[in-house]
Amino acid sequence: MQDRVLDLFTGALRHGGYLWLGTKESLMFSAVAPLYEAVDSRQKIYRKKA
């Protein structure tokens, strides 16, 4: 289910947009992980690559 939600967010988020994840979420094993760069990995803040 998490992969489905991340896929939906990725499709809706513009390039350069920010994605904040909660304490239980992770991009580590997600198929969308290569599309993001970590802004603050401790706070789980990512930016969608252009």
ChimeraX commands (.cxc) that place a marker at each C-alpha (Angstrom):
marker #1 position 0.00,0.00,0.00 radius 0.5
marker #1 position 2.84,2.40,0.81 radius 0.5
marker #1 position 4.31,1.98,-2.68 radius 0.5
marker #1 position 0.95,2.86,-4.21 radius 0.5
marker #1 position 0.67,6.03,-2.13 radius 0.5
marker #1 position 4.26,7.08,-2.91 radius 0.5
marker #1 position 3.58,6.51,-6.61 radius 0.5
marker #1 position 0.50,8.75,-6.43 radius 0.5
marker #1 position 2.40,11.49,-4.60 radius 0.5
marker #1 position 5.27,11.26,-7.08 radius 0.5
marker #1 position 2.88,11.68,-9.99 radius 0.5
marker #1 position 1.23,14.69,-8.39 radius 0.5
marker #1 position 4.41,16.41,-7.21 radius 0.5
marker #1 position 6.15,18.80,-9.58 radius 0.5
marker #1 position 9.92,18.60,-10.20 radius 0.5
marker #1 position 11.76,20.34,-7.38 radius 0.5
marker #1 position 8.82,19.78,-5.04 radius 0.5
marker #1 position 9.28,18.53,-1.50 radius 0.5
marker #1 position 8.07,15.31,0.06 radius 0.5
marker #1 position 7.95,14.92,3.85 radius 0.5
marker #1 position 7.54,11.44,5.26 radius 0.5
marker #1 position 6.39,10.35,8.67 radius 0.5
marker #1 position 8.30,8.24,11.16 radius 0.5
marker #1 position 6.97,4.96,9.77 radius 0.5
marker #1 position 7.45,5.75,6.07 radius 0.5
marker #1 position 10.58,5.22,3.99 radius 0.5
marker #1 position 11.78,5.61,0.40 radius 0.5
marker #1 position 14.55,3.06,0.94 radius 0.5
marker #1 position 12.95,0.10,-0.84 radius 0.5
marker #1 position 10.48,2.02,-2.98 radius 0.5
marker #1 position 10.54,2.04,-6.77 radius 0.5
marker #1 position 10.29,5.85,-6.70 radius 0.5
marker #1 position 13.43,6.30,-4.54 radius 0.5
marker #1 position 15.70,7.16,-7.53 radius 0.5
marker #1 position 13.39,10.08,-8.36 radius 0.5
marker #1 position 14.21,11.89,-5.09 radius 0.5
marker #1 position 17.24,13.41,-3.41 radius 0.5
marker #1 position 17.52,13.71,0.35 radius 0.5
marker #1 position 17.33,17.25,1.69 radius 0.5
marker #1 position 17.36,16.14,5.33 radius 0.5
marker #1 position 17.42,12.38,5.73 radius 0.5
marker #1 position 17.07,12.60,9.52 radius 0.5
marker #1 position 13.80,14.54,9.19 radius 0.5
marker #1 position 12.83,12.49,6.09 radius 0.5
marker #1 position 12.56,15.48,3.75 radius 0.5
marker #1 position 13.15,14.76,0.07 radius 0.5
marker #1 position 13.09,16.83,-3.12 radius 0.5
marker #1 position 11.88,15.43,-6.42 radius 0.5
marker #1 position 14.66,15.51,-9.00 radius 0.5
marker #1 position 14.21,17.43,-12.23 radius 0.5
marker link #1:1,2 radius 0.2
marker link #1:2,3 radius 0.2
marker link #1:3,4 radius 0.2
marker link #1:4,5 radius 0.2
marker link #1:5,6 radius 0.2
marker link #1:6,7 radius 0.2
marker link #1:7,8 radius 0.2
marker link #1:8,9 radius 0.2
marker link #1:9,10 radius 0.2
marker link #1:10,11 radius 0.2
marker link #1:11,12 radius 0.2
marker link #1:12,13 radius 0.2
marker link #1:13,14 radius 0.2
marker link #1:14,15 radius 0.2
marker link #1:15,16 radius 0.2
marker link #1:16,17 radius 0.2
marker link #1:17,18 radius 0.2
marker link #1:18,19 radius 0.2
marker link #1:19,20 radius 0.2
marker link #1:20,21 radius 0.2
marker link #1:21,22 radius 0.2
marker link #1:22,23 radius 0.2
marker link #1:23,24 radius 0.2
marker link #1:24,25 radius 0.2
marker link #1:25,26 radius 0.2
marker link #1:26,27 radius 0.2
marker link #1:27,28 radius 0.2
marker link #1:28,29 radius 0.2
marker link #1:29,30 radius 0.2
marker link #1:30,31 radius 0.2
marker link #1:31,32 radius 0.2
marker link #1:32,33 radius 0.2
marker link #1:33,34 radius 0.2
marker link #1:34,35 radius 0.2
marker link #1:35,36 radius 0.2
marker link #1:36,37 radius 0.2
marker link #1:37,38 radius 0.2
marker link #1:38,39 radius 0.2
marker link #1:39,40 radius 0.2
marker link #1:40,41 radius 0.2
marker link #1:41,42 radius 0.2
marker link #1:42,43 radius 0.2
marker link #1:43,44 radius 0.2
marker link #1:44,45 radius 0.2
marker link #1:45,46 radius 0.2
marker link #1:46,47 radius 0.2
marker link #1:47,48 radius 0.2
marker link #1:48,49 radius 0.2
marker link #1:49,50 radius 0.2
view
